[in-house]
Structures are given as structure tokens and as C-alpha cells.
């Protein structure tokens, strides 16, 4: 008999250790793994859940009835990034960005270079993060299939019902089994072969097909929402006659030392001596907006914005799921159903949540610390969730401007206007006062502005519907597969 003990950083101050005795046969069946996480954590609960499930189990891969016909990831290769506008450029995203509802690549690679094709993904593939953060899942729809994805994501290619595999692997039952396979002392990892013997319930085809169809339709709605946002952004660019940022003529002088320099009038300093605030491109964009918009106001204009909220810093008290308010951070605002959600204590933070942290549909969120300028429009299912103090909330004056405001701030032009206010020597920051000063163009064609607003709000509604469909799929999995019993199965 072997005794294993799991110690976490959270446990150390309380001296509360989780342990259990493990049979030697269990160690052998686990391929002689001696990490406590293989035998403790939530693995036993997952195994009990699967034992109670009346449907037969098949391995995730490696046998004739397996769910996955191929599991692999691209080989390591030197990434030679190229400009987005260069020939054969394809966007590249990591295993974190692949979770975004609309992955926007920052880096691009030449698709014609050798071995780059190893990073392509095809629609219907299930992606699983394998390094650092283990077990995050994405389903490849139309948007993601156009991009290259990092080798840090395992590709699971299914012969059928890929949506069912995605849904099951996202469940708490499967997640515990996946995480029990990780290895590594500094950077934790898993390999495709570690997933081979993960048991997958094999319910009747009609149940698998129902779950699969719900997942597939959910991702189709996400793609539709992305198309609507692209259309809204294209309309904004057309109405303002905005060229690509690199086409703005930015005049600089060279001081002879290879450093780009530019002159600033004393009257224009605005108390800022950091060069980034006075970039000539900002002046060029502002001038262009004034020439092509009916009016250039600011985000803080009461016709546009009811309030701009930057919560104060506070020590967080977390609780278990279902006992507090859902709490997300800036890294998660581009996800539809964020991974790694935490739960904030209502007892300790009730007043702060209500006054500063709470989210409401059609708010525009802007990250204001660390990574500056990520923008998201709050979907309906985030109502009453809470978000960190590293996110500024822009409360629109009404629904007639909420979508337009978000589309503009999320555009290349809007991002340039946001980031110009960045300050800080170690951690970049902006504050609510800066956001209130961001120039905002109002279009000459009020009908076009209203249409941009409508498209953005429609896209936001489609994302809510996509969330509902995925939650319905998860509900069918839990109630009709994992929690089914003999009596229900006989019926």
C-alpha cells in the first residue's frame, strides 16, 4: 500500500493536507505515476460518476470505437513573423487567444514557408491546451479555421460528433481526468498519448447527435456575430474614409543617432512629457476625423456616455462556485464563457460589487492595466457578473449609441486613441479620466451610424444565443449522459 499526499500553497498556512492510500495496482495501472494529483484531486469523484453512468465507455482514442481518430500537434519551428499586409500572411494565435470568441491575431506568418502547414487547423477539430494551462478547449469554427494555431494546442480530429467530444472534455468530470495526466515541475504539460485512455461515455447516437448539433450551431452563431462586427467596422471605416494606420503620413526627424524624434509645441504638452502621448500619428488621425466626421466629441460626452467607472483596488475574498458572484479579469473579456472564473464573496464585497464591479449588458469594457486597450461589449449572460479593477466600465447613455461606441473603440483607430494615454514605467496604466478624453467621431450620416450600432448589438445578441446553446448542450450531457441511471436508461 502506498500513501500519497497532496500539498498546495493554499493548504500550507492551515496545515490541512489531503491524502489517501493507494493500492500498488493503481500505481501500475497509472503507468507508475507517483504524483499525488493523479490519485487525489477530483479524479475519484470523476471515476465514480463514470462508474454510475449506465452507458458503455470507450477510450478517447486508440481503439476501434474511440471518439478521436487522430491526436497531434504541430512540431516546434522558428516563428518568422511577417507584416499583416505581406503576401501569403496568415494570422497566428496561441493556446490562450484560441479561446476568444473572435480571435484577433497580433502576429502573422508566411503560409508558404516550410512546416507552417503543421499549424493549420480545420473546421470541426477540437483544440486542447497542453502546456502551461492544461485542458482549455476550443472548437474550430469558420473564424478559427482561417488562422494558424500554436503547437501548444493538441488537435483532436474526430470521425463524427466532434461537438459531443468537445462538450464532454469541457465537463468537470473529464477536466479532472485530463489534469491528472499533467507532468512537469516548472511548466506543466500533457502529450496526446496521455489522453488515449480517458474514458468517454458512449450514449445512443441520437443523444450524441443532439449535443453535437447544439455545439456546432453555437459556433456558427459566433461566426455570424463576427461577420456582423466586421461589417460594422467596414462601414465605420468607409464613412470616415479611414486608410490603414500605416498610410497616415507621420512626419518625424532623425537626430543622427538613429532615434526618431518630433517637435511638440509647449501649448500642446498637456502636462505630459512622455513621448508616446505626443505621437504624430495621433494628431494625424484626429485631424482626419475632424475632416470626415460631422463632429468629434469625446467618450465622456453625456450624449454618449452615462458614466465611466474605474473600481478601486481591494483585497479579494473568493468563495466556492454557487456561493458568490462570478468574477472575471481583463484576460478573459474576449471569451464567451470565460475559463478560470472565480467567485467573489458577497458578504465581504457586496457593496463594492453593486457600486463598482457589477457588469450590465451593452457596457463597453476596456482593459486599463498591463495590457491596455482590449475592448469588449458586455453580452446579456454577463449581467450581474463582476469584473476586476483592471477593467474600466463605459456605461453608454442609451442603446442607440452603445454598439457604435464599442465598434469605434475596438477599431484600429480607437485602440490608437486609447493607448496614447498609457503611463507607467513598469506596469502600463490608464484611468477613467483618460478614457473620458478619448476623441469620438459622430458620423455625418446618422442612418449609417445607427446601422453600425444595430449590427453591433445584433452581434452581441447572437453571442448570447451561442452561449445559451452551449449551456443547453452541457445540460444534456450532464442530465442525459453523466447523471443518467438504470431506470432512465431502460425507458
Secondary structure per residue as TSV (DSSP state, phi and psi in degrees):
chain	resnum	aa	ss	phi	psi
A	1	X	-	360.0	132.9
A	2	X	E	-111.1	135.6
A	3	X	E	-106.2	123.9
A	4	X	E	-116.2	146.2
A	5	X	E	-131.6	133.7
A	6	X	E	-108.6	126.1
A	7	X	-	-120.4	126.5
A	8	X	-	-113.8	161.0
A	9	X	H	-59.4	-35.4
A	10	X	H	-68.2	-27.7
A	11	X	H	-79.5	-27.4
A	12	X	H	-56.2	-46.0
A	13	X	T	-63.1	-27.9
A	14	X	T	-95.7	-8.5
A	15	X	T	59.1	29.6
A	16	X	-	-99.5	107.7
A	17	X	-	-103.6	138.4
A	18	X	E	-96.7	129.1
A	19	X	E	-149.6	162.2
A	20	X	E	-160.2	160.7
A	21	X	E	-89.2	140.9
A	22	X	E	-124.8	132.6
A	23	X	-	-70.6	148.2
A	24	X	H	-59.0	-34.4
A	25	X	H	-63.5	-32.2
A	26	X	H	-67.0	-39.9
A	27	X	H	-64.1	-42.1
A	28	X	H	-65.7	-43.6
A	29	X	H	-67.2	-22.9
A	30	X	T	-91.4	19.6
A	31	X	T	62.2	38.3
A	32	X	T	63.3	27.8
A	33	X	-	-74.2	131.9
A	34	X	-	-110.1	4.8
A	35	X	-	-72.7	134.0
A	36	X	G	-61.7	-30.8
A	37	X	G	-62.1	-22.2
A	38	X	G	-69.0	-27.8
A	39	X	T	-113.7	-16.0
A	40	X	S	-109.3	-125.3
A	41	X	T	46.5	-138.4
A	42	X	T	-105.0	14.2
A	43	X	H	-62.1	-44.1
A	44	X	H	-61.4	-40.5
A	45	X	H	-63.2	-40.7
A	46	X	H	-64.3	-41.8
A	47	X	H	-65.3	-38.1
A	48	X	H	-65.9	-40.2
A	49	X	H	-60.6	-44.1
A	50	X	H	-69.1	-34.8
A	51	X	H	-63.3	-36.0
A	52	X	H	-78.6	-20.2
A	53	X	-	-68.4	126.8
A	54	X	-	-78.1	-16.2
A	55	X	S	-78.1	149.1
A	56	X	-	-63.1	156.0
A	57	X	E	-110.5	142.2
A	58	X	E	-123.3	155.4
A	59	X	E	-71.3	151.1
A	60	X	S	-57.2	-36.5
A	61	X	B	-158.3	166.6
A	62	X	S	98.1	5.3
A	63	X	S	-143.5	163.6
A	64	X	T	-55.8	-34.0
A	65	X	T	-97.4	14.5
A	66	X	-	-66.4	160.8
A	67	X	S	-83.4	-27.5
A	68	X	E	-114.4	128.4
A	69	X	E	-89.3	-21.9
A	70	X	E	-154.9	133.6
A	71	X	E	-128.1	124.6
A	72	X	E	-160.2	173.2
A	73	X	-	-148.3	158.4
A	74	X	-	-65.8	150.6
A	75	X	-	-71.2	160.0
A	76	X	-	-69.3	134.7
A	77	X	-	-147.1	154.5
A	78	X	-	-72.7	122.3
A	79	X	-	-85.2	112.7
A	80	X	-	-102.7	100.4
A	81	X	B	-77.6	146.1
A	82	X	-	-128.0	161.7
A	83	X	-	-61.0	147.6
A	84	X	T	-60.0	-30.4
A	85	X	T	-87.6	-1.8
A	86	X	S	-73.6	159.8
A	87	X	T	-63.3	140.4
A	88	X	T	64.3	17.1
A	89	X	E	-72.3	131.4
A	90	X	E	-126.4	133.8
A	91	X	E	-62.4	143.7
A	92	X	E	-122.0	129.8
A	93	X	E	-127.3	155.4
A	94	X	-	-92.7	-178.4
A	95	X	T	-72.4	-9.8
A	96	X	T	-89.3	-46.9
A	97	X	G	-66.0	-25.2
A	98	X	G	-64.4	-16.0
A	99	X	G	-81.1	-14.6
A	100	X	B	-65.9	146.1
A	101	X	T	-66.4	-29.4
A	102	X	T	-134.3	87.3
A	103	X	-	-62.4	122.6
A	104	X	-	-112.5	107.1
A	105	X	-	-68.7	139.8
A	106	X	S	-93.8	-34.9
A	107	X	E	-107.9	153.4
A	108	X	E	-133.7	146.5
A	109	X	E	-124.5	156.8
A	110	X	E	-79.2	113.3
A	111	X	T	-66.5	-15.3
A	112	X	T	-90.9	-4.6
A	113	X	S	-72.9	151.3
A	114	X	T	-57.6	140.5
A	115	X	T	71.9	-4.9
A	116	X	G	-63.2	-29.5
A	117	X	G	-63.7	-17.1
A	118	X	G	-67.9	-16.9
A	119	X	G	-97.1	-1.2
A	120	X	B	-74.8	155.1
A	121	X	-	-133.3	147.2
A	122	X	-	-109.4	153.1
A	123	X	T	-57.7	138.8
A	124	X	T	91.9	-3.2
A	125	X	-	-82.1	143.4
A	126	X	E	-98.9	127.6
A	127	X	E	-105.7	137.4
A	128	X	E	-133.7	122.7
A	129	X	E	-67.2	135.0
A	130	X	-	-120.0	-2.6
A	131	X	B	-140.6	137.7
A	132	X	S	78.8	-95.3
A	133	X	S	-88.9	119.7
A	134	X	-	-97.9	135.4
A	135	X	-	96.4	-0.8
A	136	X	-	-68.0	139.6
A	137	X	E	-121.0	144.3
A	138	X	E	-137.6	147.3
A	139	X	E	-108.6	127.4
A	140	X	-	-79.0	112.5
A	141	X	-	-105.2	-162.0
A	142	X	T	-62.8	-38.2
A	143	X	T	-67.1	-50.9
A	144	X	G	-71.0	-27.5
A	145	X	G	-67.6	-14.5
A	146	X	G	-86.8	-2.8
A	147	X	S	-116.3	163.3
A	148	X	E	-90.4	141.6
A	149	X	E	-121.1	138.2
A	150	X	-	-52.2	153.1
A	151	X	T	-68.9	-4.8
A	152	X	T	-81.6	7.6
A	153	X	E	-119.8	125.3
A	154	X	E	-76.2	134.4
A	155	X	E	-94.4	121.3
A	156	X	E	-108.2	108.0
A	157	X	E	-98.7	121.1
A	158	X	E	-105.4	146.7
A	159	X	S	-75.3	-27.8
A	160	X	S	-164.6	161.0
A	161	X	-	51.9	48.7
A	162	X	H	-61.8	-32.0
A	163	X	H	-63.2	-34.4
A	164	X	H	-67.1	-42.1
A	165	X	H	-62.1	-45.3
A	166	X	H	-58.0	-47.4
A	167	X	H	-63.9	-45.1
A	168	X	H	-64.5	-45.3
A	169	X	H	-66.4	-21.5
A	170	X	H	-83.2	-13.8
A	171	X	S	-69.6	157.4
A	172	X	H	-61.4	-34.3
A	173	X	H	-60.5	-50.6
A	174	X	H	-72.9	-36.0
A	175	X	H	-60.5	-39.2
A	176	X	H	-63.2	-39.6
A	177	X	H	-68.6	-39.6
A	178	X	H	-63.4	-48.1
A	179	X	H	-67.0	-23.4
A	180	X	T	-71.2	-13.5
A	181	X	T	-90.3	-7.5
A	182	X	-	-67.7	155.0
A	183	X	B	-142.9	166.5
A	184	X	-	113.6	136.0
A	185	X	S	-87.4	-37.2
A	186	X	S	-102.3	-60.8
A	187	X	S	-108.1	117.7
A	188	X	-	-81.4	143.9
A	189	X	B	-144.3	164.7
A	190	X	-	-137.7	158.5
A	191	X	-	-117.0	159.8
A	192	X	G	-55.0	-37.4
A	193	X	G	-66.4	-22.2
A	194	X	G	-70.0	-20.7
A	195	X	G	-89.9	-9.4
A	196	X	T	-56.6	-43.1
A	197	X	T	-97.8	15.0
A	198	X	-	-67.0	122.6
A	199	X	E	-73.6	138.3
A	200	X	E	-124.1	121.6
A	201	X	E	-58.9	141.2
A	202	X	-	-117.8	78.4
A	203	X	-	-74.3	177.3
A	204	X	-	-56.2	152.9
A	205	X	H	-56.9	-34.6
A	206	X	H	-66.5	-32.8
A	207	X	H	-71.6	-45.3
A	208	X	H	-61.7	-41.3
A	209	X	H	-65.5	-38.5
A	210	X	H	-63.1	-46.2
A	211	X	H	-64.2	-43.8
A	212	X	H	-59.9	-45.9
A	213	X	H	-63.6	-38.2
A	214	X	H	-63.8	-43.3
A	215	X	H	-66.2	-46.3
A	216	X	H	-60.5	-43.4
A	217	X	H	-66.2	-36.1
A	218	X	H	-58.8	-43.3
A	219	X	H	-77.1	-25.7
A	220	X	H	-65.1	-39.5
A	221	X	H	-65.7	-36.6
A	222	X	H	-62.5	-42.9
A	223	X	H	-62.8	-41.2
A	224	X	H	-62.3	-40.6
A	225	X	H	-64.3	-38.1
A	226	X	H	-65.8	-38.2
A	227	X	H	-64.1	-39.5
A	228	X	H	-64.3	-40.7
A	229	X	H	-67.4	-37.5
A	230	X	H	-62.8	-40.2
A	231	X	H	-65.3	-41.6
A	232	X	H	-64.4	-42.0
A	233	X	H	-66.2	-39.8
A	234	X	H	-62.7	-39.3
A	235	X	H	-64.3	-41.8
A	236	X	H	-60.2	-45.8
A	237	X	H	-63.4	-40.7
A	238	X	H	-66.7	-43.9
A	239	X	H	-65.5	-34.7
A	240	X	H	-94.2	-1.8
A	241	X	T	52.8	45.8
A	242	X	-	-83.0	122.3
A	243	X	-	-81.5	170.7
A	244	X	-	-57.4	150.7
A	245	X	G	-55.1	-38.7
A	246	X	G	-68.7	-14.1
A	247	X	G	-84.6	-11.6
A	248	X	S	-68.2	129.7
A	249	X	-	-75.9	110.2
A	250	X	-	-111.0	110.8
A	251	X	-	-88.3	121.2
A	252	X	-	-129.1	166.7
A	253	X	E	-120.0	152.0
A	254	X	E	-104.9	126.8
A	255	X	-	-82.4	6.7
A	256	X	S	91.6	-13.1
A	257	X	S	-105.1	13.7
A	258	X	S	79.7	14.8
A	259	X	-	-108.8	126.2
A	260	X	E	-72.7	133.4
A	261	X	E	-134.7	159.9
A	262	X	-	-152.9	155.2
A	263	X	-	-94.1	145.9
A	264	X	-	-132.6	131.4
A	265	X	-	-69.1	147.6
A	266	X	G	-59.1	-34.8
A	267	X	G	-70.5	-14.1
A	268	X	G	-104.4	3.0
A	269	X	-	-64.2	-37.1
A	270	X	T	56.1	30.0
A	271	X	T	74.9	7.5
A	272	X	-	-109.8	126.2
A	273	X	-	-108.9	1.8
A	274	X	-	-81.7	133.3
A	275	X	G	-61.6	-32.4
A	276	X	G	-63.3	-27.2
A	277	X	G	-70.8	-28.0
A	278	X	G	-105.5	20.8
A	279	X	-	-54.4	131.6
A	280	X	H	-59.2	-28.3
A	281	X	H	-62.9	-31.7
A	282	X	H	-66.2	-42.2
A	283	X	H	-64.0	-40.7
A	284	X	H	-64.2	-42.0
A	285	X	H	-65.7	-45.0
A	286	X	H	-60.2	-42.6
A	287	X	H	-62.2	-42.5
A	288	X	H	-62.8	-42.7
A	289	X	H	-62.1	-41.9
A	290	X	H	-64.5	-28.7
A	291	X	H	-79.9	-24.9
A	292	X	H	-118.5	-2.8
A	293	X	S	-106.3	158.1
A	294	X	S	-67.5	-34.5
A	295	X	E	-160.8	142.5
A	296	X	E	-111.7	106.2
A	297	X	E	-103.8	-153.3
A	298	X	E	-129.0	162.7
A	299	X	T	-61.2	-30.4
A	300	X	T	-75.5	-5.1
A	301	X	-	-58.0	128.7
A	302	X	T	-65.6	-17.8
A	303	X	T	-71.1	-20.6
A	304	X	T	-108.2	-40.3
A	305	X	E	-130.7	129.3
A	306	X	E	-82.0	-36.8
A	307	X	E	-162.6	153.3
A	308	X	E	-126.8	119.1
A	309	X	E	-115.8	123.5
A	310	X	-	-118.3	104.0
A	311	X	-	-63.3	152.2
A	312	X	-	-77.1	163.0
A	313	X	-	-74.6	146.3
A	314	X	-	-156.6	157.0
A	315	X	-	-84.0	124.1
A	316	X	-	-87.2	139.8
A	317	X	-	-116.3	112.9
A	318	X	B	-95.8	152.8
A	319	X	-	-131.7	176.0
A	320	X	-	-73.0	160.9
A	321	X	T	-56.0	136.0
A	322	X	T	87.9	-7.0
A	323	X	S	-110.6	1.5
A	324	X	S	-154.7	-169.6
A	325	X	E	-90.6	137.1
A	326	X	E	-57.4	135.2
A	327	X	E	-132.5	126.0
A	328	X	E	-125.4	161.7
A	329	X	-	-113.9	178.6
A	330	X	G	-62.2	-31.0
A	331	X	G	-66.1	-20.9
A	332	X	G	-100.5	-3.5
A	333	X	T	-70.8	-12.9
A	334	X	T	-94.1	0.4
A	335	X	B	-91.5	149.0
A	336	X	S	-75.4	-48.3
A	337	X	S	-126.7	86.9
A	338	X	-	-54.8	135.1
A	339	X	T	-74.1	153.1
A	340	X	T	72.4	25.5
A	341	X	-	-61.0	143.1
A	342	X	E	-115.0	175.4
A	343	X	E	-131.7	120.6
A	344	X	E	-91.7	135.1
A	345	X	-	-65.4	124.9
A	346	X	H	-72.8	-29.5
A	347	X	H	-63.5	-43.8
A	348	X	H	-86.4	-29.1
A	349	X	H	-125.0	16.3
A	350	X	H	-53.8	-49.5
A	351	X	H	-66.6	-43.0
A	352	X	H	-64.7	-39.4
A	353	X	I	-60.4	-47.1
A	354	X	I	-65.5	-39.2
A	355	X	I	-89.2	-31.0
A	356	X	I	-128.7	-37.3
A	357	X	I	-94.1	-22.4
A	358	X	B	-68.5	141.7
A	359	X	-	-103.0	155.0
A	360	X	-	-138.7	149.1
A	361	X	T	-54.0	136.8
A	362	X	T	74.5	6.6
A	363	X	-	-63.3	150.2
A	364	X	E	-102.9	127.0
A	365	X	E	-102.2	138.1
A	366	X	E	-131.8	122.9
A	367	X	E	-70.0	136.6
A	368	X	E	-127.6	10.0
A	369	X	B	-148.0	134.4
A	370	X	S	80.1	-99.5
A	371	X	S	-85.7	115.5
A	372	X	E	-95.6	136.0
A	373	X	E	94.6	9.7
A	374	X	E	-70.4	132.2
A	375	X	E	-122.2	138.3
A	376	X	E	-146.9	146.3
A	377	X	E	-97.8	126.1
A	378	X	-	-68.3	120.0
A	379	X	-	-78.9	169.0
A	380	X	G	-61.9	-36.6
A	381	X	G	-74.1	-7.3
A	382	X	G	-88.8	-1.8
A	383	X	T	-51.3	130.7
A	384	X	T	73.2	1.5
A	385	X	-	-71.2	167.3
A	386	X	E	-119.1	150.6
A	387	X	E	-131.7	160.1
A	388	X	-	-69.3	169.6
A	389	X	T	-75.4	-2.1
A	390	X	T	-91.0	12.2
A	391	X	E	-127.4	126.7
A	392	X	E	-88.1	135.4
A	393	X	E	-100.5	123.6
A	394	X	E	-105.0	110.8
A	395	X	E	-90.1	114.5
A	396	X	E	-68.6	154.4
A	397	X	S	-65.2	-34.7
A	398	X	S	-166.9	176.4
A	399	X	H	-72.7	-12.1
A	400	X	H	-75.1	-13.6
A	401	X	H	-127.5	-9.8
A	402	X	H	-58.3	-47.3
A	403	X	H	-70.5	-41.3
A	404	X	H	-61.7	-43.9
A	405	X	H	-58.7	-44.4
A	406	X	H	-67.1	-43.0
A	407	X	H	-60.9	-43.5
A	408	X	H	-64.7	-47.2
A	409	X	H	-66.6	-27.9
A	410	X	H	-84.0	-10.7
A	411	X	S	-73.7	166.5
A	412	X	H	-59.3	-39.9
A	413	X	H	-64.8	-46.5
A	414	X	H	-62.6	-41.3
A	415	X	H	-62.2	-39.6
A	416	X	H	-62.1	-37.3
A	417	X	H	-70.6	-33.5
A	418	X	H	-70.4	-50.0
A	419	X	H	-71.0	-16.5
A	420	X	T	-62.9	-23.7
A	421	X	T	-86.1	0.0
A	422	X	-	-57.7	136.0
A	423	X	B	-138.6	167.0
A	424	X	-	116.8	139.4
A	425	X	S	-93.7	-27.3
A	426	X	S	-111.6	-57.8
A	427	X	S	-109.7	122.0
A	428	X	-	-68.3	144.2
A	429	X	B	-143.5	154.4
A	430	X	-	-137.7	166.1
A	431	X	-	-130.4	-179.4
A	432	X	H	-64.4	-32.5
A	433	X	H	-64.0	-39.0
A	434	X	H	-64.6	-44.6
A	435	X	H	-61.5	-37.3
A	436	X	H	-64.4	-23.1
A	437	X	H	-91.8	-5.5
A	438	X	S	-62.1	125.5
A	439	X	E	-62.7	137.1
A	440	X	E	-131.8	117.3
A	441	X	E	-81.8	138.0
A	442	X	E	-105.7	130.7
A	443	X	-	-74.7	152.5
A	444	X	S	-67.6	-35.7
A	445	X	-	-94.0	101.0
A	446	X	H	-64.0	-30.4
A	447	X	H	-66.5	-41.3
A	448	X	H	-64.9	-40.7
A	449	X	H	-63.7	-40.2
A	450	X	H	-65.8	-35.6
A	451	X	H	-69.5	-39.1
A	452	X	H	-60.5	-43.4
A	453	X	H	-62.3	-43.4
A	454	X	H	-64.1	-43.1
A	455	X	H	-62.2	-41.2
A	456	X	H	-65.4	-43.4
A	457	X	H	-68.8	-34.6
A	458	X	H	-65.2	-42.4
A	459	X	H	-60.9	-40.0
A	460	X	H	-65.3	-37.4
A	461	X	H	-68.5	-38.5
A	462	X	H	-62.9	-35.3
A	463	X	H	-68.3	-36.3
A	464	X	H	-63.6	-43.6
A	465	X	H	-63.5	-37.1
A	466	X	H	-62.7	-40.5
A	467	X	H	-63.1	-43.8
A	468	X	H	-61.0	-41.8
A	469	X	H	-64.8	-41.9
A	470	X	H	-66.4	-39.1
A	471	X	H	-65.8	-34.2
A	472	X	H	-64.9	-41.0
A	473	X	H	-62.4	-42.7
A	474	X	H	-64.1	-35.9
A	475	X	H	-66.0	-41.1
A	476	X	H	-63.7	-41.8
A	477	X	H	-59.4	-48.6
A	478	X	I	-66.3	-48.5
A	479	X	I	-81.8	-36.1
A	480	X	I	-102.1	-7.1
A	481	X	I	-123.3	-64.9
A	482	X	I	-72.9	-36.0
A	483	X	T	-104.6	13.2
A	484	X	-	-70.3	162.4
A	485	X	-	-132.3	176.2
A	486	X	H	-59.5	-41.0
A	487	X	H	-62.7	-45.9
A	488	X	H	-65.4	-36.9
A	489	X	H	-65.1	-40.2
A	490	X	H	-64.5	-35.5
A	491	X	-	-65.1	360.0
